[in-house]
Amino acid sequence: MATDYGYDSGLGFPETVRRHRVPAGLRAPFEGRTWREFGYVLLSLPISILMFTYAITMISLGAGLLVTFLGIPVFAAGLAGCRGLGALERARARGLLGLEVGDPEPLRMRKSGFMAWIGAVLKSGTSWRTLLYSVVHLPWALFSFVVAVNFWVYGWALLTYPLWFWVFPAYVGQDGLQLYGDQTHHIYLDNPFEIGVTALVGLLFTLATPWIVRALTTVDRVMVHGLLGPTRLSARVVELESDRGVVVDTAAADLRRIERDLHDGAQARLVALAMDLGLAKEKLTEDPAAAARMVDEAHGEVKTALQELRDLARGIHPAVLTDRGLDAALSAVASRCTVPVQVEVDLPARPAPAIEGIAYFTVSELLQNISKHSRATYAAVDVWRVENRLMLQVVDNGVGGADVSAGSGLAGLAERLDAVDGILVVDSPVGGPTRVTAELPWRGERV
């Protein structure tokens, strides 16, 4: 067995790729995955019988008691029990099938109390989907059990027939395994050729069984994911709630940074400037030369404070971005980078101001990283549009080694982009070059 490293298709994450000398069809009956899937099928029948019995009993009992005040609570208790059994099924699928399915949305209760809980259970789509799973999974589990067990048992029995065919003449009183028989004719598998063909048929059954079991469990995967997992809408709501938290935290961090920069920078200089001008005013009649020198120094402090305020405003949202768009704004950022940067912006129109601001901030942060850490001698920035996505790519020929998972500024940048349905992909092998690609949703500028 050889080991190589590649990238998982569609995700971009590195994965280990193992090359086996034995073909997959021959090693499948002995793989752990096959035995886990077979175990899943075996357990499905008794668990499905339990779920089906519980669901039908509780729902029927609740429906029968609807004429009394006990019907609704029993109905809700039945649905709640189905939700608990659904959690068991998700755990079983996760452990035996390797199916990573998230938990569905929790009960949303506006008030506390038993009646509020009953209402939340009855209104939850997860409760009804779990009930549906409990009912429809039993026939499928029965079918899967019969097919898998028959193929598995007959395959291994026929494959090992040369080892145990002697049992028939020794203990059963017949020449071998009976293939056909009536009152006048009997056909037994008793000569070497027939025994060999029987073993060959068993081998074919044994090799085919893992793939049949895999196909059966594929249906189980679909049922668990579709009926017991979160819906697309609920997953989207959870994602948006998480993104909203990221946006709030990012905005708070930006406000703290601006406050700190103003307090430690321009504000401190302006306070010092006011004190210097006050001293110059006092010395104006006594020592005009000293007063003029102090005014000149204060003038320099004013220029420095103004430059700091310009830099701070440029970091938030520069005027050139508002007036002339991304091309001019990114060219201005590139001109301040410590390495030569080639900027190419190919956009048919201007995006929405919010998207434009995030794109500017992203490229600005990446160019700052190049200036501070890359030791590059060349960099390039490309911006273009693909359908409904705004694409940004920053490339440099530096030392590489950038890693989003290391908790650096790239991680914060990735969170910013994720908050607006954006993506940040970093390809930075040690030794370089580094290629950072960002995607943002395209929203056109409102007229």
C-alpha positions in Angstrom: 0.0 0.0 0.0 1.4 3.4 -1.0 0.4 6.8 0.4 0.0 10.0 -1.5 -1.4 13.4 -0.7 -4.0 15.3 -2.8 -6.9 17.6 -2.4 -10.5 16.7 -1.7 -12.6 17.5 -4.7 -14.8 20.5 -4.4 -13.5 21.5 -0.9 -9.8 22.2 -1.4 -8.8 20.6 1.9 -5.8 18.2 1.8 -6.6 14.6 2.2 -4.6 11.4 2.4 -5.0 9.2 -0.7 -4.0 5.6 -0.3 -3.1 3.4 -3.2 -3.8 -0.3 -2.6 -2.1 -3.0 -4.6 -5.2 -5.1 -4.1 -8.2 -4.0 -6.3 -11.2 -2.5 -4.5 -13.5 -5.3 -5.6 -11.3 -8.0 -4.0 -10.6 -6.2 -0.7 -14.1 -4.9 -0.2 -15.4 -8.0 1.7 -12.6 -7.6 4.3 -12.7 -3.9 4.8 -13.9 -2.4 8.1 -16.4 -0.1 6.2 -18.2 -3.1 4.8 -18.6 -4.8 8.1 -19.8 -1.6 9.7 -22.4 -1.1 7.0 -23.5 -4.7 7.3 -23.8 -4.2 11.1 -25.9 -1.1 10.4 -28.3 -3.1 8.2 -28.6 -5.9 10.9 -29.4 -3.3 13.6 -31.8 -1.4 11.4 -34.5 -4.1 11.6 -34.9 -4.4 15.4 -34.5 -0.6 15.9 -37.0 0.1 13.1 -39.5 -2.3 14.7 -39.1 -0.5 18.0 -39.5 3.0 16.4 -42.5 1.9 14.3 -44.3 0.2 17.2 -43.7 3.2 19.5 -44.8 5.8 16.9 -47.9 4.0 15.8 -48.9 3.2 19.4 -48.4 6.7 20.8 -50.0 8.5 17.8 -52.9 6.1 17.8 -53.3 6.5 21.6 -53.2 10.3 21.2 -55.7 10.3 18.4 -58.0 8.1 20.4 -57.8 10.4 23.4 -58.4 13.6 21.4 -62.0 13.6 22.7 -60.5 14.2 26.1 -58.0 16.7 27.4 -55.3 14.0 27.5 -55.1 13.5 23.7 -52.9 16.5 22.9 -50.3 15.9 25.6 -50.1 12.2 24.6 -49.7 13.2 21.0 -47.0 15.7 21.9 -45.2 13.1 24.1 -45.3 10.6 21.2 -43.7 13.2 18.9 -41.1 14.1 21.5 -40.2 10.4 21.9 -39.8 10.2 18.1 -37.4 13.1 18.3 -35.3 11.2 20.9 -35.3 8.1 18.7 -34.2 10.3 15.8 -31.2 11.4 17.8 -30.3 7.8 18.4 -30.6 7.1 14.6 -28.3 10.1 13.8 -25.7 8.8 16.3 -25.9 5.3 14.8 -25.5 6.6 11.3 -22.6 8.8 12.4 -20.8 5.8 14.1 -21.4 3.1 11.5 -21.9 4.9 8.2 -19.7 7.9 8.9 -22.5 10.2 8.0 -22.0 13.6 9.4 -25.5 15.0 9.8 -26.2 18.0 12.0 -28.8 18.1 14.7 -32.1 19.7 13.5 -33.3 23.0 14.9 -34.3 22.9 18.6 -37.7 23.6 19.9 -38.5 27.3 19.8 -40.6 28.3 22.8 -41.6 31.9 23.1 -42.9 31.3 26.7 -42.0 28.8 29.4 -44.4 26.2 30.7 -45.9 22.8 29.8 -48.5 24.2 27.3 -45.8 26.2 25.5 -43.7 23.0 25.2 -46.7 21.1 23.8 -47.2 23.8 21.2 -43.6 23.9 20.2 -43.5 20.2 19.7 -46.6 20.1 17.6 -45.5 23.1 15.5 -42.0 21.8 14.9 -41.4 20.3 11.5 -38.6 18.1 12.9 -41.2 16.3 15.1 -43.3 15.3 12.1 -40.3 14.4 9.9 -39.0 12.1 12.6 -42.5 10.5 12.9 -42.5 10.0 9.1 -39.1 8.3 9.3 -40.3 6.0 12.1 -43.1 4.8 9.9 -41.5 4.5 6.5 -38.1 3.1 7.6 -39.5 -0.2 8.8 -40.4 -1.7 5.3 -37.1 -0.5 4.0 -35.2 -1.9 6.9 -36.9 -5.3 6.5 -36.1 -5.3 2.8 -32.5 -4.4 3.4 -32.1 -7.0 6.1 -33.5 -9.8 4.0 -31.3 -8.9 0.9 -28.1 -8.3 2.8 -28.4 -11.4 5.1 -29.3 -13.7 2.2 -26.4 -12.5 0.0 -24.0 -12.6 2.8 -24.9 -16.0 4.1 -25.3 -17.7 0.7 -22.1 -16.1 -0.6 -19.9 -17.3 2.2 -21.6 -20.7 2.5 -21.1 -21.4 -1.2 -17.5 -20.0 -1.2 -16.5 -22.4 1.7 -18.5 -25.4 0.3 -15.3 -27.3 -0.5 -14.5 -27.2 3.2 -17.7 -28.6 4.5 -19.4 -30.6 1.7 -18.2 -33.8 3.5 -20.9 -33.2 6.2 -23.6 -34.5 3.8 -22.2 -38.0 3.2 -21.0 -38.3 6.7 -24.0 -37.1 8.7 -27.0 -36.4 6.3 -26.9 -39.6 4.2 -26.6 -37.9 0.8 -23.8 -37.3 -1.6 -23.7 -33.5 -1.3 -25.7 -30.4 -1.4 -28.9 -31.1 -3.3 -29.4 -28.8 -6.3 -32.6 -30.5 -7.5 -34.8 -33.4 -6.5 -38.1 -35.1 -7.1 -39.5 -38.6 -6.8 -37.3 -40.0 -9.6 -34.3 -37.7 -10.0 -31.9 -36.1 -7.6 -29.0 -33.8 -8.5 -26.2 -33.3 -5.9 -23.1 -31.1 -6.0 -20.7 -33.9 -5.2 -17.9 -34.1 -7.9 -14.9 -31.8 -8.0 -16.1 -29.8 -10.9 -19.5 -29.1 -9.4 -17.8 -28.3 -6.1 -15.4 -25.8 -7.8 -18.3 -24.1 -9.7 -20.2 -23.8 -6.5 -17.3 -22.1 -4.8 -16.9 -19.8 -7.8 -20.5 -18.8 -7.6 -20.0 -18.2 -3.9 -17.0 -16.0 -4.7 -19.1 -13.9 -7.0 -21.8 -13.5 -4.4 -19.2 -12.6 -1.7 -17.6 -10.0 -3.9 -20.9 -8.5 -4.9 -22.4 -8.4 -1.4 -20.4 -5.4 -0.1 -21.5 -3.3 -3.0 -25.1 -4.4 -2.6 -24.9 -3.5 1.1 -23.3 -0.1 0.2 -26.2 0.6 -2.2 -28.7 -0.3 0.5 -27.1 2.0 3.1 -27.0 4.8 0.5 -30.8 4.9 0.7 -30.5 5.0 4.5 -28.1 7.9 4.3 -30.5 9.8 2.1 -33.4 9.1 4.6 -31.4 10.0 7.7 -30.1 13.2 6.1 -33.4 14.2 4.6 -35.8 13.4 7.4 -33.6 13.5 10.6 -31.2 16.3 9.7 -31.7 20.0 9.6 -33.6 21.5 6.7 -31.9 23.9 4.3 -34.0 26.7 5.7 -33.0 26.0 9.3 -29.4 25.5 8.4 -29.5 28.8 6.6 -31.0 30.5 9.7 -28.3 29.1 11.9 -25.6 30.2 9.5 -27.1 33.7 9.3 -27.3 33.9 13.1 -23.7 33.0 13.3 -22.8 35.5 10.6 -24.7 38.2 12.4 -22.7 37.5 15.5 -19.5 37.7 13.5 -20.6 41.0 11.9 -21.4 42.5 15.3 -18.1 41.4 16.8 -16.2 42.7 13.8 -18.0 46.1 14.0 -17.3 46.3 17.7 -13.6 45.5 17.2 -13.4 48.1 14.4 -15.0 50.7 16.6 -12.5 49.9 19.4 -9.6 50.1 17.0 -10.8 53.5 15.6 -11.3 54.8 19.2 -7.8 53.6 20.2 -6.2 55.1 17.1 -8.0 58.4 17.7 -7.1 58.5 21.4 -3.5 57.5 21.0 -2.8 59.3 17.8 -4.7 62.4 16.5 -6.3 63.2 19.9 -3.0 63.1 21.7 -1.4 65.3 19.1 -4.2 67.8 19.1 -4.0 68.1 22.9 -0.2 68.7 22.7 -0.9 71.2 19.9 -3.4 73.1 22.1 -0.8 73.3 24.9 1.9 74.5 22.5 -0.3 77.2 21.1 -1.2 78.3 24.6 2.5 78.6 25.5 3.2 80.4 22.2 0.4 82.9 23.0 2.0 83.6 26.4 5.4 84.2 24.8 4.1 86.2 21.9 4.8 89.6 23.7 7.8 88.5 25.7 9.8 86.4 23.2 8.4 86.7 19.7 11.1 84.5 18.2 10.4 81.7 20.6 6.7 82.1 20.0 7.2 81.9 16.2 9.4 78.8 16.7 6.6 77.2 18.8 4.0 78.1 16.2 6.1 76.5 13.5 6.4 73.3 15.6 2.7 73.4 16.2 2.2 73.7 12.4 4.2 70.5 11.9 2.0 68.8 14.6 -1.1 69.8 12.7 0.2 68.3 9.5 1.1 65.1 11.3 -2.4 64.9 12.9 -4.0 65.6 9.6 -2.0 62.8 8.0 -3.0 60.4 10.7 -6.6 61.3 10.3 -6.4 60.8 6.6 -4.8 57.3 7.1 -7.5 56.4 9.6 -10.2 57.5 7.2 -8.5 55.7 4.3 -8.5 52.5 6.4 -12.2 52.8 7.0 -13.5 53.9 3.6 -11.3 56.1 1.5 -12.8 59.0 -0.5 -11.2 57.7 -3.7 -13.2 54.5 -3.4 -16.4 56.4 -3.1 -15.6 58.8 -6.0 -13.7 56.6 -8.5 -14.3 53.0 -7.5 -12.2 49.9 -6.9 -9.7 50.4 -9.7 -8.4 53.7 -8.4 -8.7 52.8 -4.8 -6.7 49.6 -5.1 -4.1 51.3 -7.3 -3.7 53.9 -4.4 -3.2 51.0 -1.9 -0.8 49.2 -4.2 1.3 52.4 -4.6 1.9 52.4 -0.8 3.0 48.7 -0.7 6.7 48.0 -0.2 6.9 45.8 -3.2 5.9 46.5 -6.8 2.2 45.5 -7.3 0.4 45.1 -10.6 -3.3 45.9 -10.3 -5.9 44.7 -12.9 -9.6 45.4 -12.4 -12.0 44.1 -15.0 -15.6 44.9 -13.8 -18.5 45.8 -16.1 -20.0 48.0 -13.4 -19.5 49.0 -9.8 -20.7 46.6 -7.1 -22.8 47.7 -4.1 -21.0 50.0 -1.7 -20.9 47.4 1.1 -19.4 44.8 -1.2 -17.0 47.3 -2.7 -15.8 48.3 0.8 -15.2 44.7 1.9 -13.3 44.0 -1.3 -11.1 47.1 -0.7 -10.5 46.1 2.9 -9.6 42.5 1.9 -7.1 43.6 -0.7 -5.6 46.2 1.6 -5.1 43.7 4.4 -3.5 41.2 2.0 -1.1 43.8 0.7 -0.2 44.8 4.2 0.6 41.1 4.9 2.8 41.1 1.8 4.7 44.2 3.0 5.2 42.8 6.5 5.8 39.1 6.2 6.2 37.8 2.7 9.7 39.1 1.7 8.4 39.2 -1.8 9.8 41.2 -4.8 6.6 41.2 -6.8 2.8 41.0 -6.3 -0.3 41.2 -8.4 -3.9 42.0 -7.7 -6.7 40.8 -10.1 -10.4 41.7 -9.7 -13.1 40.4 -12.0 -16.7 39.2 -12.0 -17.9 35.6 -12.7 -21.7 35.5 -13.0 -23.0 36.5 -9.5 -19.6 36.5 -7.8 -17.0 39.1 -7.3 -13.5 37.5 -7.5 -10.4 38.8 -5.9 -6.9 37.3 -6.3 -3.7 38.5 -4.7 -0.5 36.7 -5.7 3.1 37.2 -4.5 6.4 35.5 -5.0 7.4 35.5 -1.3 8.4 32.8 1.1 4.9 31.4 1.6 3.7 29.5 4.6 0.5 31.5 5.2 -2.1 29.5 7.0 -5.7 30.5 7.8 -6.0 28.0 10.6 -3.0 29.4 12.5 -5.2 32.1 14.0 -3.5 35.0 12.1 -5.1 38.0 10.5 -6.2 35.7 7.6 -8.6 33.9 10.0 -10.3 37.2 10.8 -10.4 38.1 7.2 -12.0 34.7 6.4 -14.6 35.4 9.1 -15.4 38.8 7.6 -16.0 37.3 4.2 -18.0 34.4 5.6 -20.3 36.9 7.2 -21.5 38.1 3.8 -21.4 34.6 2.1 -17.9 35.1 0.9 -15.0 32.6 0.7 -11.3 32.9 1.3 -9.0 30.3 -0.1 -5.2 30.4 0.7 -2.7 28.4 -1.3 0.7 29.2 0.2 3.2 26.3 0.3 6.4 26.8 2.2 8.8 28.5 -0.1 6.1 30.2 -2.1 4.5 31.5 -4.1 1.3 32.6 -2.2 -2.1 32.8 -4.0 -5.0 34.1 -2.0 -8.4 34.0 -3.7 -11.5 35.6 -2.3 -15.1 35.4 -3.5 -17.9 37.8 -2.6 -21.5 37.9 -3.7 -22.1 40.3 -6.5 -24.7 43.0 -5.8 -25.0 45.8 -8.2 -24.9 49.4 -7.2 -28.3 50.9 -6.6 -29.1 53.9 -8.8 
